[in-house]
Amino acid sequence: MNIIICGAGRVGYTIAKLLSEQGHSITVIDLSSEDIQKINDTLDVKVIVGKATYPSILEKANASEADMIIAVTRNDEINMLICQIAFSIFNVPKKIARIRSQDYLNPKFTRVYNKENLPIDVIISPELEIAKSIQRKLEAPGALDSVPFAENKIRLLEILIKDNCSLIDVKLNDMTKKFPKLEANIVGIIRNGKFLIPKKTATIQNEDKIYVIINSNQMSETLDAFGHNEKISKKLLIIGGGNIGYNLAKNLEETYDAARIKIIEKSRERSEFLANELNDSIVINGNGLDEEVLAEANLEEAETVLALTNDDEDNLMVSVLVEKFAKDNEGIEDKRTMALINKPNYSLLQSSLKIDDFIDPRMNTVSSILKHVHKGTIETAYTILNGEYEVIEADIIETSELINKSLKDSGLPEEIRIGAILRDGKIIIPRSDFFFQKDDTVVFLAKKETISLVENLFRISSI
């Protein structure tokens, strides 16, 4: 595909890297010559310095031949205008825009996004996506992430293995003997920073990070089998009432009656907005780094503390203060800490600062965009290890080469691992003698180099 990416920030760079490595023809446009030079030095893509809202710049990017334009500049209005010009002048078939402002996302005004008004095919809202991602993590205590597939009937769990896990050193093909009713399939392991697709005789080890595809109805049983029996947190303390904190609190109020939410927000004006818009959450106007404010918020009662300000350093410091508080007050259970971090280098501090989970907004946005780039019947895509691998959901249609083939005779490369199948409402964890059928929904792991093969297997037509 010929794809134009407008915006060379962290998200634009990551998308350009992943898509160019998958064989797409990429052109990146940005006003910053410094950001463009970085991309030019490191990626095999075409680059243009200039305003992507100028028709002459889009013409230079050969927009008339583009299959898709992805507008991820830092400005909502510019992203909207890029899509408008790409459609009106160059008739670009698919237009994706990143839009952050909550006002633009108000359901009352969605009718503005159509061919007659603003021709945007897909709107990506990072803050909304991150709030949903955090809520999924909260719903799966003990898991680093929990991602729904196949109408939420199948889930991908990311789990850190600790030394209390009874399955350490047990071969994968022997795990079903210990847990015969468990419908789960380990499709990947990160060990010492390297990703492994395990064979049947492989074992899991302490400190492994595993990716396991499961029947959603067995989430608690799966977590328990891998040594995690943490309870869902009811008392939550959110530091930072920006769009992410606000949307998370709002979602939890609507879906989780037992939640007791407190928000600490530095801005008085924003605090008043939160207090007016939220129904059951308690809003405290103050600095989340102030120990007196934390005491006022009853930090000792909080079961999970989420540092969601716009400042990475503040989020790290909040997590350090929570750790210090736990040490100073012996007998108080360890609290789960989650921190929003934009700068990738800070991930190196996670273990030393004892932060349970870093939230990377960049990869959330990238995952949201990738599922709209893939061809065929691909519905959902979740990126792992900065895009080296993806977990994908796709449907098998009548033209697929997989129909009536068994898994062992399918010819799938080792870099593709089938995790689970939804067929007629039932979850199947496939064995080697499993046969694919039309209308199967398949959830699988794929290495980035195999994406074109995946798109062919699940293509919409035989053309």
Buried (B, 14 or more C-beta within 10 A) or exposed (E): BBBBBBBBBBBBBBBBBBBBBBEBBBBBBBBEEEBBEBBBEEBEBBBBBBBBBEEEBBEBBBBEEBBBBBBBBEBBEBBBBBBBBBBEEBEBEBBBBBBBEBEBBEEEEEEEBEEEEBBBBBBBBBBBBBBBBBBBBBBBBBBBBBBBBBEEBBBBBBBBBBEEBEBBEBBBEEBEEEBEEBBBBBBBBBBEEEBEBBEEEBBBBEEBBBBBBBBBEBBBBBBBBBBBEEEBBEBBBBBBBBBBBBBBBBBBBEEBEEBBBBBBBBEEEBBEBBBEBBEEBBBBBBBBBEEEBBEEBEBEEBBBBBBBBEBBEBBBBBBBBBBEBBEEEEEEEEBBBBBBBBEBEBEEBBEEBBBBBBBBBBBBBBBBBBBBBBBBBBBBBBBBBBBEBBBBBBBBBEEBBBBEBBBEEBEBEEBBBBBBBBBEEEBBBBEEEBBBBEEBBBBBBBBBEBBBBBBEBBBEEEE
